[in-house]
């Protein structure tokens, strides 16, 4: 690289830094510091109860409660591709929590992604979805959090790499990928559909997992709910807009409601990160809200199924090994021909979860087990034990290759490299 080219690169870098600083300054100019905002009037019992329900709908405790810690006291490490983010203390502690906050400051955090003092919040806090909730729901949620026991748990600073830990970088990100806006009802749709859309798009923040992200961590707004690999967890959240993945457009409405409310239905069951969502969140929602969400999910625009990639016949060694592993480890529950067992163990023949293009979930389930959540409607779920210590990478790849090509399934095989990558990177 010549000296002139190096000078040009340095000049461009300085220009980008200056631009980032300008965008940051424009973002924070005139923003009031709400640190000294007056406290609000006491909330009513009805508002607090409403907020408790909304906290379940938003699954707030999942990120703001550390393992073994007090509810909503923060401290949970959340790994991201840009470093580790820590859930903040949402209890009413005056020093570390929301004790000195007002409803207006809380609304600004939810709607605009700004802290009480005007600082920009990292988008691991899904304000890009929460921006759609109403002010009344934000106030109710705040009233509930202020009713919790105060816990003097200091907030841990995020451990993000440079430049992702800079306010200027966050300002540039927001300029590119975020616009605040409250949910606007669709007049052509029913109130039930609009309620479902409000929950799915807003508090439910389903797009956070079920949509692909770019290199900067922003969701693809042109393809919402079209499926994506969950960063750092290595689970694939399947597309809710594709019949070949997780669309429920052709399901009976009652089956969709059952899946959201109990984790199991005649058409399938949830595991992995979605099992936690059902456990902590959707099982606690009313039948009316679950039905509304189901109605909305059934009307999502469907994308055409892509042509399946060709399946290459495995070698005789892999085919034989895969069949042997299946007969010894899997057939007892899933049947000799992959037919499953009476609604207890799912069939593998014709199962779209088996033949999806992404094999991440299959590998995860074989290695680490797969269990539906224990819910009020399904208190003792059946599950699949982990084989991470019992099967080698070759055996896992072979059995999955066999299953994806048996009993009418016609999906490409799984390689040892695929298995090794997930085995070595799963947290």
C-alpha positions in Angstrom: 0.0 0.0 0.0 1.5 3.3 -1.1 1.9 6.3 1.2 -0.7 8.3 -0.7 -3.2 5.5 -0.3 -2.5 5.3 3.4 -3.1 9.0 3.7 -6.4 8.6 1.9 -7.5 5.8 4.2 -6.6 7.8 7.3 -8.5 10.9 5.9 -11.6 8.7 5.3 -11.4 7.3 8.8 -11.2 10.8 10.3 -14.1 11.8 8.2 -16.2 8.9 9.4 -15.3 9.7 13.0 -16.3 13.3 12.5 -19.6 12.3 10.9 -20.3 9.9 13.8 -19.6 12.7 16.3 -21.9 15.0 14.4 -24.7 12.5 14.3 -24.2 11.9 18.0 -24.3 15.6 18.8 -27.5 16.0 16.8 -29.1 13.1 18.6 -28.4 14.4 22.1 -28.8 18.1 21.4 -31.8 19.5 23.4 -32.6 16.2 25.1 -33.7 16.9 28.6 -32.0 15.2 31.6 -34.8 13.5 33.4 -32.7 12.5 36.4 -34.4 15.1 38.5 -37.9 14.7 37.1 -40.6 14.7 39.8 -42.0 11.4 40.9 -45.4 10.4 39.7 -48.6 10.0 41.6 -49.2 6.6 43.3 -50.4 4.0 40.9 -53.7 2.2 41.3 -54.0 -1.5 42.1 -55.6 -2.0 38.6 -52.7 -0.3 36.9 -50.1 -2.3 38.8 -51.9 -5.6 37.9 -52.0 -4.5 34.3 -48.3 -3.8 34.4 -47.6 -7.2 35.9 -49.5 -8.8 33.0 -47.6 -6.7 30.4 -44.2 -7.7 32.0 -45.1 -11.3 31.3 -46.1 -10.4 27.8 -42.8 -8.8 27.2 -40.8 -11.5 29.1 -38.9 -8.8 30.9 -37.7 -11.0 33.7 -35.8 -13.2 31.2 -33.1 -10.5 30.6 -33.4 -8.6 33.9 -33.1 -11.5 36.4 -29.7 -13.2 36.9 -29.6 -16.9 37.7 -30.3 -17.2 41.5 -30.8 -13.5 41.8 -33.7 -11.4 42.9 -36.4 -10.9 40.3 -35.8 -7.9 38.1 -32.6 -7.0 40.0 -30.5 -7.3 36.8 -27.0 -8.7 36.4 -27.7 -11.4 33.8 -24.9 -11.5 31.2 -26.2 -11.5 27.7 -23.5 -12.4 25.1 -23.7 -10.7 21.7 -21.4 -10.6 18.7 -20.2 -7.2 19.9 -19.4 -8.1 23.5 -21.4 -8.8 26.7 -24.5 -6.8 27.8 -25.8 -7.0 31.3 -29.5 -6.7 32.2 -30.1 -3.7 34.3 -31.8 -3.4 37.7 -35.5 -2.6 37.3 -36.5 -2.7 41.0 -37.3 0.6 42.7 -34.0 0.9 44.4 -33.2 4.7 44.4 -29.5 4.3 43.7 -29.3 1.4 41.3 -32.8 0.8 40.0 -35.8 2.8 39.0 -36.3 4.5 42.3 -35.4 7.9 41.0 -37.1 7.5 37.6 -40.4 9.0 36.5 -43.0 7.5 34.2 -41.8 10.0 31.5 -38.2 8.8 31.8 -39.3 5.2 31.6 -41.4 6.0 28.5 -38.4 7.7 26.9 -36.4 4.5 27.4 -39.1 2.3 26.0 -40.1 4.6 23.1 -36.9 6.4 22.2 -34.2 4.1 23.5 -32.7 6.7 25.9 -31.8 6.4 29.5 -33.0 8.8 32.2 -30.0 11.1 31.7 -30.4 11.1 27.9 -27.7 8.5 27.1 -28.4 6.2 24.1 -29.2 2.6 25.1 -27.7 -0.3 23.3 -30.2 -2.1 21.1 -29.8 -5.4 22.9 -32.6 -3.8 24.9 -35.3 -4.2 22.2 -36.6 -0.7 22.2 -36.8 -1.0 18.4 -39.9 -3.2 19.1 -41.0 -1.6 22.4 -41.3 1.7 20.7 -44.6 0.5 19.4 -46.3 0.2 22.8 -48.7 2.8 24.0 -47.9 5.4 26.7 -50.6 3.9 28.8 -49.0 0.4 28.7 -45.6 1.9 29.4 -47.0 3.7 32.4 -48.6 0.5 33.7 -45.4 -1.5 33.3 -43.5 1.2 35.1 -46.1 1.2 37.9 -45.7 -2.6 38.3 -41.9 -2.4 38.4 -42.1 0.4 41.0 -44.3 -1.8 43.2 -41.6 -4.5 43.4 -39.3 -4.9 46.5 -36.2 -2.6 46.1 -33.0 -4.5 45.6 -29.7 -2.7 46.1 -27.9 -4.5 43.3 -25.4 -2.4 41.4 -25.7 -2.4 37.6 -22.8 -4.0 35.9 -21.3 -2.0 33.0 -21.5 -3.5 29.6 -18.4 -5.2 28.3 -18.7 -4.1 24.6 -15.8 -3.8 22.3 -14.7 -0.5 20.7 -16.4 1.2 18.8 -19.7 -0.5 19.9 -19.3 1.0 23.4 -19.3 4.6 22.1 -22.3 6.9 22.1 -21.3 8.2 18.7 -21.4 4.7 17.3 -24.8 4.2 18.8 -26.0 7.4 17.3 -24.9 6.4 13.8 -26.6 3.0 14.3 -29.9 4.7 15.3 -29.7 7.1 12.4 -29.4 4.1 10.0 -31.8 1.6 11.6 -34.2 3.1 14.1 -37.2 5.4 13.9 -39.5 5.7 17.0 -43.2 5.1 16.4 -46.3 3.9 18.2 -48.3 1.0 16.7 -51.0 2.2 14.3 -54.0 0.1 13.9 -55.0 -1.3 10.5 -58.5 0.0 9.9 -59.2 -2.8 7.4 -58.5 -5.4 10.1 -60.5 -6.6 13.1 -59.8 -5.4 16.6 -58.7 -8.9 17.4 -56.1 -8.9 14.6 -54.8 -5.5 15.6 -54.4 -6.7 19.2 -52.4 -9.6 18.0 -50.3 -7.5 15.8 -49.6 -5.1 18.7 -48.5 -7.9 20.9 -46.3 -9.7 18.3 -44.7 -6.6 17.0 -44.3 -4.7 20.3 -44.1 -6.2 23.7 -43.6 -9.7 22.3 -40.6 -8.5 20.2 -40.8 -11.7 18.1 -38.8 -10.0 15.4 -35.8 -10.1 17.7 -35.3 -13.8 17.1 -37.3 -14.6 14.0 -35.6 -12.2 11.6 -32.2 -12.2 10.1 -29.7 -9.5 11.3 -27.0 -7.7 9.3 -23.4 -7.4 10.3 -24.3 -4.5 12.6 -27.0 -6.4 14.5 -30.0 -4.7 12.9 -33.0 -6.7 11.9 -34.0 -6.9 8.3 -37.1 -4.7 8.1 -37.9 -5.9 4.6 -38.3 -9.5 5.7 -39.8 -9.5 9.2 -40.3 -12.8 10.9 -38.7 -14.6 8.0 -36.3 -16.6 10.2 -32.8 -16.1 11.5 -30.0 -17.7 13.5 -30.1 -16.3 17.1 -26.7 -14.7 17.7 -24.5 -16.6 20.2 -27.2 -19.1 21.0 -26.8 -21.0 17.7 -30.5 -21.9 17.5 -32.4 -21.1 14.4 -35.7 -19.2 14.9 -37.6 -20.6 11.9 -39.5 -18.4 9.5 -43.1 -17.7 10.4 -43.8 -16.8 6.8 -42.8 -20.1 5.2 -44.8 -23.3 5.1 -41.5 -25.2 4.9 -40.4 -23.8 8.3 -42.8 -22.5 11.0 -45.8 -20.9 9.2 -49.1 -21.6 11.0 -51.3 -20.2 8.2 -52.9 -23.6 7.5 -53.2 -24.7 11.1 -56.4 -24.9 13.0 -56.6 -21.8 15.2 -57.0 -23.9 18.3 -53.6 -25.6 17.6 -51.8 -22.3 17.3 -53.3 -21.1 20.6 -52.4 -24.4 22.3 -48.8 -24.1 21.1 -48.4 -20.6 22.4 -50.2 -21.4 25.7 -48.8 -24.8 26.6 -45.8 -25.4 24.3 -47.4 -28.5 22.7 -50.2 -29.0 20.1 -51.3 -31.8 17.7 -49.2 -30.1 15.0 -45.9 -29.7 17.0 -44.1 -28.6 20.1 -41.6 -26.0 21.0 -38.0 -26.5 22.4 -34.9 -24.4 22.9 -35.3 -20.7 23.3 -39.0 -20.8 22.3 -39.7 -23.2 25.2 -38.4 -20.5 27.5 -40.6 -17.9 25.9 -43.7 -20.1 26.5 -42.6 -20.9 30.0 -41.9 -17.3 31.1 -44.3 -15.4 28.9 -47.0 -16.7 26.6 -48.5 -19.4 28.9 -49.4 -16.5 31.3 -51.4 -14.6 28.6 -55.2 -14.6 28.4 -57.0 -16.8 26.0 -58.2 -13.7 24.2 -54.7 -12.4 23.7 -53.3 -15.8 22.6 -56.2 -16.1 20.1 -55.4 -12.6 18.8 -51.8 -13.4 18.3 -52.7 -16.6 16.5 -55.0 -14.7 14.2 -52.3 -12.3 13.3 -49.6 -15.0 12.8 -52.0 -16.8 10.5 -52.3 -13.8 8.2 -48.6 -13.1 7.7 -47.6 -12.8 4.1 -46.2 -16.1 2.9 -43.1 -16.4 0.9 -42.8 -19.1 -1.8 -40.9 -22.2 -0.8 -37.5 -22.2 -2.5 -36.4 -25.2 -4.6 -34.9 -27.7 -2.2 -31.2 -28.3 -2.7 -30.3 -31.6 -4.2 -29.5 -34.4 -1.8 -26.3 -36.3 -2.3 -26.5 -39.9 -1.4 -24.2 -40.6 1.6 -21.4 -43.1 1.5 -22.2 -46.7 2.5 -20.3 -46.2 5.7 -22.3 -43.1 6.8 -25.6 -44.6 5.7 -24.9 -47.8 7.7 -23.7 -45.9 10.8 -26.7 -43.6 10.7 -29.1 -46.4 10.5 -27.3 -48.2 13.4 -27.4 -45.1 15.6 -31.1 -44.6 14.9 -32.0 -48.2 15.6 -30.0 -48.2 18.9 -30.8 -44.7 20.2 -33.9 -43.3 18.5 -36.3 -45.9 17.2 -37.7 -46.8 20.7 -39.4 -43.4 20.9 -39.7 -42.2 17.3 -40.6 -45.5 15.8 -39.0 -47.9 13.3 -40.3 -45.8 10.4 -40.1 -42.4 12.0 -43.8 -42.4 12.8 -43.6 -41.1 16.3 -45.6 -42.3 19.3 -49.2 -41.3 19.9 -48.7 -37.5 20.3 -46.0 -38.1 22.9 -42.9 -38.3 20.7 -43.1 -36.4 17.5 -42.9 -38.1 14.1 -39.7 -37.6 12.1 -41.2 -38.6 8.7 -42.6 -35.6 7.0 -41.5 -33.3 9.8 -40.6 -29.9 8.5 -38.4 -29.3 11.6 -36.3 -32.3 10.3 -36.0 -31.1 6.7 -35.5 -27.4 7.2 -32.5 -26.0 5.3 -30.9 -24.9 8.6 -29.8 -28.0 10.6 -28.8 -26.0 13.7 -31.8 -27.0 15.8 -31.5 -30.7 14.9 -27.9 -30.7 16.0 -28.7 -28.8 19.2 -31.5 -31.2 20.1 -29.4 -34.3 19.6 -26.4 -32.9 21.5 -28.2 -31.1 24.3 -31.7 -32.6 24.4 -35.0 -31.1 23.6 -37.8 -30.5 26.1 -41.1 -28.7 25.9 -41.7 -26.3 28.7 -43.5 -27.4 31.9 -46.7 -25.4 31.7 -50.1 -25.4 33.4 -51.5 -27.1 30.3 -48.7 -29.6 30.0 -47.1 -29.9 33.5 -45.1 -33.1 32.8 -43.7 -32.8 29.3 -41.9 -35.6 27.6 -38.5 -34.7 26.1 -35.4 -36.0 24.5 -32.3 -36.7 26.5 -28.9 -35.1 25.5 -26.4 -37.3 23.6 -23.5 -34.8 23.8 -21.4 -37.3 25.8 -22.7 -40.4 24.2 -22.3 -39.7 20.4 -19.3 -38.5 18.4 -19.5 -35.8 15.8 -19.5 -38.5 13.2 -22.3 -40.4 14.8 -24.5 -37.3 15.2 -23.9 -36.3 11.6 -24.6 -39.8 10.3 -27.9 -40.2 12.2 -29.2 -36.8 11.2 -28.1 -37.5 7.6 -30.1 -40.8 7.8 -33.2 -39.2 9.3 -33.2 -36.3 6.7 -33.3 -38.8 3.9 -35.5 -41.6 5.2 -39.3 -42.3 5.0 -39.9 -39.8 2.2 -37.7 -37.1 3.7 -35.4 -35.7 1.0 -33.1 -33.1 2.6 -29.4 -32.7 2.3 -27.2 -34.5 4.8 -25.3 -33.1 7.8 -21.5 -32.9 8.0 -19.2 -33.6 10.9 -18.0 -30.0 10.5 -21.5 -28.7 11.1 -21.8 -30.7 14.3 -18.3 -29.8 15.5 -19.0 -26.1 15.0 -22.1 -26.1 17.1 -20.6 -28.4 19.7 -17.7 -26.1 20.2 -19.5 -22.7 20.1 -22.7 -23.4 22.0 -22.7 -21.4 25.3 
